[in-house]
Amino acid sequence: MKTLSSLLLALVLALPPLSASFASQIDLEATMKKMKFEVSQAYKAQDMATFSNHIDSFSQLVSDAKRYSFPAERKEVSLEGLNKVEQAVDLIQQDIAAGELDKAKQHLKTIDDLRKEYHKKNKPSVWQKFFG
């Protein structure tokens, strides 16, 4: 019995480091590709249920991306962009609740514009690569 309780204690103590290491194990590139796919599929959706499913998946991927361990020089800008995307998703979910598919789809353009803007902000120019 003592061995079992020692084992359980060791397991409980090991859990926080495991969850912390999950953030560093996120494949951000794959997550971003999945996000783009979900937005693309949401654009193509012809009914609210399909659209809503893609937005739910997209929202979860945004949450996953926020747990990524961004480099210090990119962290603030990256999280700012992801927070703005979450705000757009909130507007989409309001439109879904109101049954307004066309209006919800219009907010997807905002998400696409944010993607372009923040990818540009995080991508160093050729000059920055050479001259730091």
C-alpha positions in Angstrom: 0.0 0.0 0.0 2.8 2.3 0.8 4.4 1.7 -2.6 1.1 2.5 -4.3 0.7 5.8 -2.4 4.4 6.7 -3.2 3.8 6.0 -6.9 0.6 8.1 -6.9 2.5 11.0 -5.2 5.3 10.8 -7.8 2.7 10.8 -10.6 0.9 13.9 -9.2 4.2 15.7 -8.7 5.2 14.9 -12.3 2.1 16.3 -13.9 2.8 20.0 -13.8 6.1 19.6 -15.6 4.4 17.5 -18.2 1.8 20.1 -18.9 4.5 22.8 -19.1 6.4 20.8 -21.6 3.3 20.4 -23.7 3.6 24.1 -24.7 7.0 23.5 -26.1 5.9 20.4 -28.0 3.3 22.3 -30.0 4.1 22.2 -33.7 3.1 25.8 -34.5 3.6 25.4 -38.3 1.3 22.4 -38.4 -1.2 24.2 -36.1 -1.2 27.2 -38.4 -1.8 25.0 -41.5 -4.7 23.4 -39.8 -6.1 26.8 -38.9 -5.9 27.9 -42.5 -7.7 24.7 -43.5 -10.5 25.2 -41.1 -11.0 28.8 -42.3 -11.0 27.6 -45.9 -13.6 24.9 -45.1 -15.7 27.4 -43.2 -15.8 29.7 -46.2 -17.1 26.8 -48.3 -19.7 25.7 -45.8 -23.3 25.9 -47.1 -25.0 25.3 -43.7 -24.7 26.7 -40.2 -23.8 23.3 -38.6 -20.9 22.7 -40.9 -19.7 26.2 -40.6 -20.0 26.1 -36.8 -18.0 22.8 -36.6 -15.1 24.4 -38.5 -15.2 27.5 -36.4 -15.1 25.4 -33.2 -12.1 23.5 -34.5 -10.4 26.7 -35.5 -11.1 28.2 -32.1 -9.4 25.2 -30.4 -6.4 25.6 -32.7 -6.1 29.2 -31.8 -6.0 28.2 -28.1 -3.4 25.6 -28.9 -1.3 28.2 -30.7 -1.4 30.6 -27.8 0.2 27.9 -25.6 3.3 27.7 -27.9 6.6 28.9 -26.4 7.2 31.9 -28.7 10.8 33.3 -28.8 11.0 36.4 -26.5 11.3 38.8 -29.4 8.1 37.5 -31.1 6.0 36.6 -28.1 4.2 39.9 -27.5 3.3 40.5 -31.2 2.3 36.9 -31.7 0.0 36.8 -28.7 -1.5 40.2 -29.7 -2.4 38.8 -33.1 -3.8 35.6 -31.7 -5.9 37.6 -29.2 -7.3 39.7 -32.1 -8.2 36.5 -33.9 -10.0 35.3 -30.8 -12.0 38.5 -30.8 -13.0 37.9 -34.4 -14.0 34.3 -33.5 -16.2 35.7 -30.7 -18.0 37.9 -33.2 -18.4 34.9 -35.5 -19.9 32.9 -32.7 -22.4 35.7 -32.0 -23.4 35.6 -35.6 -23.8 31.8 -35.4 -26.0 32.1 -32.4 -28.1 34.7 -34.3 -28.3 32.3 -37.3 -26.6 34.7 -39.6 -24.3 32.6 -41.8 -23.4 35.3 -44.4 -22.6 37.8 -41.7 -20.4 35.2 -39.9 -18.6 34.5 -43.1 -17.7 38.2 -43.5 -15.7 38.0 -40.3 -13.5 35.3 -41.8 -12.0 38.1 -44.0 -10.9 39.8 -40.8 -9.2 36.6 -39.7 -7.4 36.4 -43.0 -6.4 40.0 -42.9 -5.0 39.5 -39.3 -3.1 36.4 -40.6 -1.4 38.4 -43.3 -0.7 41.4 -41.0 0.8 39.4 -38.1 2.8 37.0 -40.3 4.4 40.1 -41.9 5.2 41.6 -38.5 6.8 38.3 -37.4 8.8 37.7 -40.6 12.1 39.4 -40.5 13.1 41.3 -43.6 16.2 40.4 -45.6 17.9 43.5 -44.2 17.1 42.4 -40.6 18.6 39.0 -41.3 21.8 40.5 -42.5 22.2 43.4 -40.1 20.3 42.0 -37.0 
